Amino acid sequence: MASDITRRNFQIAFGSAAVAWPLAAQAQQSALPVVGFISAGSPDASARFVAAFRKGLNEAGYLEGQNVTVEYHWLEGFYDRLPMLLADLVHRQVAVIATPGSATAALAAKAVTATIPIVFSVGEDPVHLGLVTSLSRPGGNTTGINFFTAEVAAKRLRLLHDMLPKALHVAVLINPTNASTAESTLREVQEAAPTIGLQIQILNASTIGEIDAIFAGLASERPDALFVAPDAFFTSRAVQFATLTARNMIPSTYSNRDFVAAGGLMSYGADIADTYRQVGNYTGSILKGEKPADLPVMQSTKFDFLINLKTAKLLGIEVPMIIQMTADEVIE
């Protein structure tokens, strides 16, 4: 009888432990600091950037699921999702809000919290945007990386002119819902275009359908080239752009390598994946106890010029050897 009671008690104790273990694991998981990661793009098109962000976290000593939880939120170009999303993150008091590649998300986050740390990467001047008080001493609850999208827009236009010296009419495509990036890009392009003898036409698109509609119009208007403004949603549609520009035989220039890898003609801009790594690294530093106010805004120093020779051949463009030699990467 005693042995039966002992066996029964052991079984009860073992059963209780079996239930307790997953509960303990769940409690440990929920106790980890939470990072709210917000991207204007889509998960399918952002795998390379997410890997870079995780690398930065790892460099700072953080590994997802072990000592930090990262919640990934994808706007997919729908910036109107931001208010509800940020309200939830602020209500739950996440440890850090990371907004790589989106000035709109960074500004929206700063508008709703002055206490939760925010790590951004933006192409515009973060001081001018009002994200920080200075680059060396950001102040407040924000810091991050500046990758100079606006400043390189003029150079990208000049590289396009070098590639297509006979081009006169250039269509410039912007995403109006990404207001700060659209405005700064237009400002730079409108200043640079007359100095190199180019006429520009401004086009707007913020959805997949609007991109298709733009290209339907371009088929009859026939600009000499297309300049696509930097935008995370546009990057997530790189294959769509490559397909439509090839179909309509329109030489196009972009802000990052993803477009060229998908079949676009050329790109010039900062190494965006590296800015995601830096955002991850700064996120880890803050999780360790550093204050955003004390972390200086980093500035990108590496800019890549890529050419897709296969696409150039398809478009009937002979790329001068001098231009090929100045490129950081040539895809053949």
Residue, then its C-alpha position, 0 to 999 in steps of 0.5 A: m500500500a505504501s509503495d502505491i501511495t509513493r508511486r501515486n505521489f511521484q506521478i502527481a509530482f511529475g505531472s505537475a512538473a511537466v505542466a510547470w516546465p512549459l509555463a516557466a519557459q513562457a514566463q521566461q520568454s515574456a520576461l525578456p525585453v521586447v523590441g518593436f521593429i517597424s519597417a515600411g516594407s514587406p517581410d519577403a523583400s526584407a530578409r537581407f535587412v532583417a539578417a543585418f539587424r540581427k547581426g547588429l544585435n548579436e554584436a551587442g550581445y543579444l540573441e532573439g529568444q534567449n535574452v531579447t524578443v523582437e516583434y516585427h511589424w511590416l507596414e507594406g507601404f500603408y503608413d496609416r497603420l502607424p498610429m494604432l501600431l505605435a499606440d499598442l507598443v507604447h501601451r505595452q512599454v516595449a524596451v526599444i522601438a527600432t524604425p530602420g529605413s523610415a523617417t515617417a515611422a521614426l517621426a511618428a514614434k517620437a510624436v507619441t513617446a518621449t520615454i521609450p528609446i527610439v533607434f532610427s535610420v533615415g536618409e534625411d538630416p535628423v536634426h532638420l527633421g527634428l528627431v535629434t537636437s544635434l548629431s554628436r549629442p542627440g538629446g531626448n530618447t532618439t538616436g540612430i543612423n543618417f545615410f544621406t539619401a537627399e545628398v546622393a540624389a543629385k549624384r545619382l542623377r548625374l550618374l544617370h546622365d553619364m550613362l545616358p548623355k542624350a537623355l533629356h526628359v526624366a520621370v521622377l517617381i516618389n511615394p507621397t505617403n512617405a512625405s519627408t523622403a519625397e520632399s527632400t528627394l524632389r528638392e535635390v533633384q529639382e535643384a540638380a536637373p537644370t544644371i545638367g540640362l535635364q527636364i523632370q516630370i514628377l509622378n506619384a505612386s503609393t500602392i502596387g496598382e498605382i505603380d502599374a498605372i504609372f507604367a501604363g502611362l509611361a508606355s505612351e509618354r516615353p520618358d528617356a529615363l526613370f528616377v525612382a525615389p528611395d522608399a522602403f515600399f518601392t524596395s519591396r516591389a523591386v521585381q515589379f519595377a524590374t519587370l515593368t521597366a524591361r517591358n517598357m524599355i525604360p532605363s531606370t536608376y534606384s537608390n539601392r542594390d536590391f533593384v539592380a539585383a532584381g534586374g534594374l539598370m543602375s543604383y547609387g546609394a548607401d549600403i542599406a543593409d549595413t544601416y540595419r546592422q547599425v540600428g541593431n547594434y545601437t538597439g543592443s547598446i540601449l538594452k545594455g543600459e546606454k541612453p539614446a541621448d548619449l549615443p551620437v548619430m552615426q553617418s554612412t561612409k560607404f556608398d555603392f554604385l551598381i550597374n546591371l550590364k545584362t539589363a543595359k544590353l537588353l535596353g540597347i545601352e552600351v555602357p562606357m568602360i570608364i563608367q564600368m570601372t567606376a562602379d563598385e559592382v557590375i552584374e553581368 
